[in-house]
Amino acid sequence: MSESYSIGDIIVKNLVIMSSRQNIDLTGSFMSFSMYESIFTPGIILDIDVLDTTDVLGSSVLIGDESVLLTAMVPNGQMFNLVFHLDSLADLQSQGAQKSKTYTLKCVSIEAFFGMRNPVRTGYKNVLCSDIIKDLHTNYVKSFKPIDIEPSDGIVGPLAIPNFPAFKAIRMIREMAVSSTNKSSIFSYFETRESGIQAFKFVTIESLFRQSPVKYFTQYDAVNVDSKVDRDNNILSYKIPKQFSTMDKMKYAGPRDMSVKDRMTQRYETKVLQTNDTDYATGGGKQTNISRAFYDNFLNKFIPPKSMYDTEYANRAVSLVPNRLQDRLAYLSILMQNTLKITVPGDLALTCGTMINCNIPNKTGLTENVKADPLITGNFLIARIHHRVTLKQDRPRYTCVIECMKGKYEEGV
């Protein structure tokens, strides 16, 4: 790339539609793209806008068996080389007395088709949930992409999967899995990017919070802060979708009355299980965000909410889920607090499932020392990210809109 560039520049080096019949090079016709990644969905979505001045589409036959290759590079030399499956062609319009056409190539990871279509008709006996996920990922989702799997605890089986689509089967196992290292045991199965290539993860959200930040961001256009905003780590704008929710804390945090039902004997084993929000990894500090007054008024004064769990099979190995369910719910109450949405200059290193650090100054008076806002400053997990590349004349052309979560504040109560 030329040495003369601005923050947010990007070069699309290759845009090719590939099939067994022909390859269609649309690199010169590229206008813009949007790529969406999320730790809550098992696939990446890509929408590419094309200005076709030579009627490439009119001389080609697209039927839905094509792949789309996208290669892009940013000024710091980072590059990705991604392959998607063409799902549909949409929003086709003629331009300039029909001398050109614009349309959108809607693409998705090919695993999405197998995951929704392939039925799982098999059983497992005396295996770990993490081993089941590896089998489903390889043999039913039909993915050749690498997958990072966090080890689970507790043998399960005999277990039959009754003709579920592969993604539904994975969701079923995900809900059964208990982590051997992270107490919360809230697993996620999603696609991300590592070293410029596509990869999958089956890990707990808590384990993602244990990573080091891949980038440090600061809001430079605040009062009393350096006014030179042409930096690739500048927070262009931010929004706080939710700072806290008392109702969510009341619903999920604190003690829980857990009942396990044995279907053979129709008997219940009931016990009250306690939780502590300092037991889990988050992006915030190690102190509690639940004050003594809050605990006494809303978590300890009332009868604990009840959770039920069926053993389902008489010959099934003892499940560890009942012992972790209260931790899952308590951790969920943390994840539903203190979320942040930021827009930053584009960076291919940013992907879902990685950590970033955000430094957002307090809006103080001109004569005071600028300090970071402890509520929305610190390490955050990228939960969703929209890589947005607009028209060539826009500045910055490439930005990332990031939805991230931290859970707890830097300062406890």
Helices and strands as residue ranges (DSSP letters): E 11-18, E 23-25, G 27-29, E 30-38, E 45-52, E 67-73, E 79-95, E 100-108, H 111-117, E 119-124, H 129-139, E 147-149, E 159-165, H 166-176, E 187-194, E 197-204, H 205-209, E 213-218, E 237-242, H 246-252, E 256-262, E 267-273, G 277-279, H 292-294, I 295-299, E 306-310, H 321-335, E 339-345, E 355-359, E 378-389, E 398-405
